[in-house]
Amino acid sequence: MAKFPTSENTETFIMRISPELKEKLNQLSKRSKYGGSASSAIRLLIEAAYRAN
């Protein structure tokens, strides 16, 4: 049985969003600034909002 990767990204976040919002998130994640995936885009947006406060 494979082990889980050892990293700091081991928490799971589940959020329900509308299909329209999901499409917007996927478009946003395609920008090189956000790393190419919806997960990385959300992670970067949360970190940016935290730093702004």
C-alpha positions as a Python dict, from the first residue, in 0.01 Angstrom:
ca = {
    (1, 'M'): (0, 0, 0),
    (2, 'A'): (136, 342, -96),
    (3, 'K'): (209, 601, 169),
    (4, 'F'): (68, 950, 155),
    (5, 'P'): (322, 1210, 43),
    (6, 'T'): (493, 1396, 323),
    (7, 'S'): (417, 1762, 268),
    (8, 'E'): (244, 2051, 435),
    (9, 'N'): (-49, 2019, 192),
    (10, 'T'): (-229, 1736, 368),
    (11, 'E'): (-551, 1910, 470),
    (12, 'T'): (-867, 1868, 265),
    (13, 'F'): (-1098, 2158, 186),
    (14, 'I'): (-1435, 2086, 24),
    (15, 'M'): (-1654, 2364, -111),
    (16, 'R'): (-1968, 2355, -324),
    (17, 'I'): (-1969, 2603, -610),
    (18, 'S'): (-2198, 2666, -904),
    (19, 'P'): (-2100, 2542, -1251),
    (20, 'E'): (-2052, 2903, -1361),
    (21, 'L'): (-1813, 2975, -1073),
    (22, 'K'): (-1629, 2650, -1140),
    (23, 'E'): (-1573, 2756, -1501),
    (24, 'K'): (-1443, 3095, -1386),
    (25, 'L'): (-1207, 2921, -1143),
    (26, 'N'): (-1079, 2692, -1418),
    (27, 'Q'): (-1018, 2992, -1646),
    (28, 'L'): (-836, 3172, -1366),
    (29, 'S'): (-621, 2870, -1291),
    (30, 'K'): (-497, 2860, -1651),
    (31, 'R'): (-303, 3182, -1592),
    (32, 'S'): (64, 3110, -1521),
    (33, 'K'): (40, 3320, -1204),
    (34, 'Y'): (-183, 3056, -1043),
    (35, 'G'): (10, 2737, -1120),
    (36, 'G'): (-224, 2569, -1367),
    (37, 'S'): (-470, 2399, -1132),
    (38, 'A'): (-781, 2509, -946),
    (39, 'S'): (-630, 2386, -618),
    (40, 'S'): (-317, 2595, -657),
    (41, 'A'): (-524, 2899, -759),
    (42, 'I'): (-740, 2870, -446),
    (43, 'R'): (-432, 2819, -228),
    (44, 'L'): (-261, 3130, -370),
    (45, 'L'): (-577, 3342, -338),
    (46, 'I'): (-619, 3242, 27),
    (47, 'E'): (-255, 3322, 100),
    (48, 'A'): (-281, 3659, -76),
    (49, 'A'): (-596, 3749, 121),
    (50, 'Y'): (-422, 3651, 445),
    (51, 'R'): (-121, 3871, 367),
    (52, 'A'): (-350, 4164, 278),
    (53, 'N'): (-494, 4175, 630),
}
